[in-house]
Each structure stands twice: as structure tokens, then as C-alpha cells.
């Protein structure tokens, strides 16, 4: 047996999967796949269940957080309207079998099979992936220019810029002054995008969050560093 599913009260189904590639027991809580446990071939399912039992409180908190995020998400059905930073979304029903995305200068059109239920979780997941693709396009259009603008204004130096679909952070500055920015910055207001960029540029000078870092960031944000940091708490890369 390569897999088994157990239902736990308060959590739901937990799927255990034997994997030749798994080096250790690993629990994942995923938006679409739910709770899965990767089980190395040398570990029995009984041992895996004991491990999961020891982590039930963490799993329950993670599932609860994920469910809360799902409830907060927008349902894209073509009637509520949605725009990215530079483009308006159109949902277009057609006689077709598959979903398709087309991006133009001012719009991005999502073509859907006429007979599907757009509100279903599976279709909403596809629409969100399309939106993320549009954000990626717009991030490459917008973020390099803003990074270079603030670099020149404050005489910073950075090595390189990479834009990634990362949900664990908005931005990151490496030890070599290479900067990574999340494409999810594209659903923040412009002034907060600039704040994140300035935050990472200040890390090219100070690699920590000690007093000197905040003093520099405060100078770069006209004394609003802590206020802007507080505003960032109202946004999440995981809910849109």
C-alpha cells in the first residue's frame, strides 16, 4: 500500500503517501490538496500516525488559518469586477473545453467554457493562477523602474533584481546585495510598494533590523518608516 487516508475530527482527511524521495516525515497543509504526509519508505504508517498525532495542534491551527483565508478570498465571477494595477479583467464564456488567458495593453481576458460553474473552487484556482501570471508580467513592467528610481534618489547600490512568486516574504536582500521582490507586491498600494523597495535597499547598507537600519529607512521615507511598517500588517501575500 502506497497511501492511506485517515479522517481526524476538527481537521478532516489526512493523506499519508509513501515516497522514495522523502528523506524524513513531512506534513504539508495545502490550499487545494489539504493535509498530506510524506512518508519515507523505511517508515511504517503506524510510526507516521504517531508523528502526526504529536503535531495535531499545529495541523489544526494551520487548517483553521487556511480556511479563514479561503473565506476572505474574492470569488471572481465576472460580475464583481477586478483590475490588476494596469489592466482590467474580463471573464468571457465561450464554446470551448479549456480556460485560456490573453493579455493586452489595458485588459486581460479569461476565456471560460460556457457550461462550467465559474464559482467552483477548481475554476477559481485557475483564475487566481492567471491573475498571478498577470501580476508577474506587470511586476517586470513596474518594479525594476521603481527600484532604480529609489537607488538613484538615495545613492544605493544593489547587485541584481529577481522577481519571484513568493508568498513567505515581500522582499529580501542577500548578503551580496542581490534583491528579490515578490510579484505579490503588485496588489499593494504604490506607496507600500515603494516602502518595501526602500526597506530592501536599506538592507544593502545594514543587514539587520537594528537602530541604524530604522534610522536610515526613516530618512528615506520622510520619517514614516514605522507607520508604513504598520500599514503592511493589513496586507497578505496569501489573501486576494
C-alpha positions as CSV (number, residue, x, y, z in Angstrom):
1,X,0.0,0.0,0.0
2,X,1.5,3.3,-1.1
3,X,-1.1,5.6,0.5
4,X,-3.8,5.7,3.1
5,X,-6.3,8.4,4.2
6,X,-7.5,8.9,7.8
7,X,-10.2,11.4,8.9
8,X,-9.4,13.4,12.1
9,X,-12.2,15.4,13.8
10,X,-11.6,19.1,13.5
11,X,-9.1,18.7,10.7
12,X,-10.7,16.4,8.1
13,X,-8.9,14.0,5.8
14,X,-5.2,13.4,6.2
15,X,-3.5,11.6,3.4
16,X,-0.3,9.6,4.0
17,X,1.8,9.0,0.9
18,X,4.8,6.7,0.7
19,X,7.7,8.3,-1.2
20,X,11.0,7.0,-2.3
21,X,12.3,10.6,-2.4
22,X,11.2,11.5,1.1
23,X,14.1,11.6,3.5
24,X,12.0,12.3,6.6
25,X,8.4,12.6,7.7
26,X,6.9,15.8,6.4
27,X,3.5,17.3,6.9
28,X,2.1,19.8,4.4
29,X,-1.1,21.8,4.6
30,X,-2.0,23.0,1.1
31,X,-4.8,25.1,-0.3
32,X,-6.0,22.5,-2.8
33,X,-4.5,19.2,-1.7
34,X,-5.4,19.6,2.0
35,X,-3.3,17.8,4.6
36,X,-0.7,15.4,3.3
37,X,2.1,13.5,5.0
38,X,5.2,12.4,3.0
39,X,6.4,9.1,4.4
40,X,9.8,7.6,3.6
41,X,9.7,4.0,2.5
42,X,11.6,2.9,5.6
43,X,9.0,4.4,8.0
44,X,5.8,2.5,8.7
45,X,2.3,4.1,8.6
46,X,1.9,3.4,12.3
47,X,5.1,5.5,13.0
48,X,3.8,8.2,10.7
49,X,0.5,8.3,12.5
50,X,2.2,8.7,15.9
51,X,4.2,11.6,14.4
52,X,1.1,13.3,13.1
53,X,-0.6,12.8,16.5
54,X,2.2,14.7,18.1
55,X,1.6,17.6,15.7
56,X,-2.2,17.7,15.7
57,X,-2.4,21.1,17.4
58,X,-0.1,22.7,14.8
59,X,-2.1,21.0,11.9
60,X,-5.4,22.2,13.3
61,X,-4.1,25.8,13.6
62,X,-2.8,25.6,10.0
63,X,-6.1,24.2,8.6
64,X,-8.1,26.8,10.5
65,X,-5.9,29.6,9.2
66,X,-6.2,28.3,5.6
67,X,-10.0,28.0,5.9
68,X,-10.1,31.6,7.2
69,X,-8.1,32.8,4.2
70,X,-10.3,30.9,1.8
71,X,-13.4,32.6,3.3
72,X,-11.8,36.0,2.8
73,X,-10.9,35.5,-0.8
74,X,-12.7,37.2,-3.6
75,X,-14.9,35.0,-5.8
76,X,-14.3,36.0,-9.4
77,X,-17.5,35.5,-11.3
78,X,-17.4,38.3,-13.9
79,X,-20.0,40.5,-12.0
80,X,-17.9,41.9,-9.2
81,X,-15.2,43.4,-11.4
82,X,-11.4,43.0,-10.9
83,X,-8.5,45.1,-12.0
84,X,-4.8,44.5,-11.6
85,X,-2.5,47.5,-11.3
86,X,-2.7,48.3,-15.1
87,X,-5.3,46.0,-16.6
88,X,-9.0,45.2,-16.2
89,X,-10.1,41.5,-16.1
90,X,-12.8,40.2,-18.4
91,X,-14.4,36.7,-17.9
92,X,-15.6,35.6,-21.3
93,X,-17.8,32.5,-21.7
94,X,-17.3,30.6,-25.0
95,X,-18.0,27.3,-26.6
96,X,-14.6,25.7,-25.6
97,X,-13.2,23.0,-23.5
98,X,-10.3,24.7,-21.7
99,X,-9.6,28.0,-19.9
100,X,-7.3,30.5,-21.7
101,X,-5.7,33.8,-20.8
102,X,-4.9,36.6,-23.2
103,X,-3.1,39.8,-22.1
104,X,-3.4,43.1,-23.9
105,X,-2.2,46.6,-23.1
106,X,-5.2,47.5,-20.9
107,X,-7.1,44.2,-20.4
108,X,-6.5,40.6,-19.6
109,X,-9.3,38.3,-20.9
110,X,-10.0,34.9,-19.4
111,X,-11.9,32.7,-21.8
112,X,-14.0,30.0,-20.0
113,X,-16.1,27.1,-21.2
114,X,-19.7,28.2,-21.3
115,X,-21.1,25.3,-19.3
116,X,-18.8,25.4,-16.3
117,X,-19.6,26.8,-12.8
118,X,-17.2,29.7,-12.5
119,X,-17.6,29.9,-8.8
120,X,-16.3,26.3,-8.2
121,X,-13.1,26.0,-6.3
122,X,-11.2,24.4,-9.2
123,X,-12.1,27.2,-11.6
124,X,-11.4,29.9,-9.0
125,X,-7.9,28.3,-8.6
126,X,-7.2,28.6,-12.3
127,X,-8.4,32.2,-12.4
128,X,-6.1,33.0,-9.5
129,X,-3.1,31.4,-11.3
130,X,-4.0,33.6,-14.3
131,X,-4.1,36.7,-12.1
132,X,-0.7,35.8,-10.6
133,X,0.7,35.5,-14.2
134,X,-0.7,39.0,-15.0
135,X,1.0,40.3,-11.8
136,X,4.2,38.7,-12.9
137,X,4.0,40.5,-16.2
138,X,3.2,43.8,-14.5
139,X,5.9,43.3,-11.9
140,X,8.5,43.1,-14.6
141,X,7.0,46.2,-16.2
142,X,6.9,48.2,-13.0
143,X,9.3,47.1,-10.2
144,X,12.7,47.5,-12.0
145,X,11.9,51.1,-12.7
146,X,10.9,51.8,-9.1
147,X,14.0,50.0,-7.7
148,X,16.3,52.1,-10.0
149,X,14.4,55.3,-9.1
150,X,15.0,54.9,-5.4
151,X,18.5,53.6,-5.9
152,X,19.4,56.9,-7.7
153,X,17.5,59.1,-5.3
154,X,19.4,57.8,-2.2
155,X,22.6,56.7,-3.8
156,X,22.2,53.0,-3.0
157,X,23.9,50.2,-4.9
158,X,22.4,46.7,-5.5
159,X,23.8,43.8,-7.4
160,X,20.7,42.3,-9.2
161,X,16.9,42.1,-9.1
162,X,14.9,38.8,-9.2
163,X,11.1,38.8,-9.2
164,X,9.6,35.6,-7.8
165,X,6.2,34.2,-6.9
166,X,7.0,34.0,-3.2
167,X,4.4,34.1,-0.5
168,X,6.7,33.9,2.5
169,X,8.1,37.5,2.1
170,X,7.5,40.7,0.2
171,X,11.2,41.3,-0.4
172,X,14.6,40.1,0.5
173,X,18.2,41.4,0.2
174,X,21.0,38.9,0.1
175,X,24.4,39.2,1.6
176,X,25.8,40.1,-1.9
177,X,23.1,42.9,-2.2
178,X,21.1,40.9,-4.7
179,X,17.4,41.8,-4.2
180,X,14.4,39.5,-4.6
181,X,10.9,41.1,-4.8
182,X,7.6,39.2,-4.7
183,X,5.2,39.6,-7.6
184,X,2.5,39.9,-5.0
185,X,3.7,43.4,-4.4
186,X,1.6,44.2,-7.4
187,X,-1.6,44.1,-5.3
188,X,-0.2,46.7,-2.8
189,X,-0.8,50.5,-3.0
190,X,2.0,52.3,-4.8
191,X,3.4,53.9,-1.6
192,X,3.7,50.5,0.1
193,X,5.5,49.0,-2.9
194,X,8.0,51.9,-2.6
195,X,8.3,51.2,1.1
196,X,9.2,47.5,0.6
197,X,11.7,48.5,-2.1
198,X,13.3,51.1,0.2
199,X,13.3,48.6,3.0
200,X,15.4,46.1,0.9
201,X,17.7,48.9,-0.4
202,X,18.4,49.9,3.2
203,X,19.5,46.3,3.8
204,X,22.3,46.9,1.3
205,X,23.8,49.1,3.9
206,X,22.6,47.5,7.2
207,X,22.0,43.7,7.1
208,X,19.8,43.7,10.3
209,X,16.9,45.5,11.8
210,X,18.8,47.3,14.5
211,X,18.6,51.0,15.3
212,X,20.9,52.2,12.4
213,X,18.7,50.4,9.9
214,X,15.5,52.0,11.0
215,X,17.2,55.4,11.2
216,X,18.2,55.1,7.5
217,X,14.8,53.8,6.5
218,X,13.2,56.7,8.4
219,X,15.3,59.2,6.4
220,X,14.3,57.5,3.1
221,X,10.6,57.5,4.0
222,X,10.4,61.1,5.3
223,X,10.0,59.9,8.9
224,X,7.3,57.4,8.2
225,X,9.1,54.1,8.5
226,X,7.2,52.7,11.5
227,X,3.9,54.0,10.2
228,X,4.4,52.2,6.8
229,X,5.6,49.1,8.6
230,X,2.3,49.1,10.5
231,X,0.3,49.6,7.3
232,X,2.0,46.5,5.8
233,X,0.3,44.4,8.5
234,X,-3.0,45.0,6.8
235,X,-1.9,43.1,3.7
236,X,-1.0,39.5,3.0
237,X,0.5,37.6,0.1
238,X,-1.9,34.8,0.8
239,X,-5.3,36.5,0.5
240,X,-6.6,38.3,-2.5
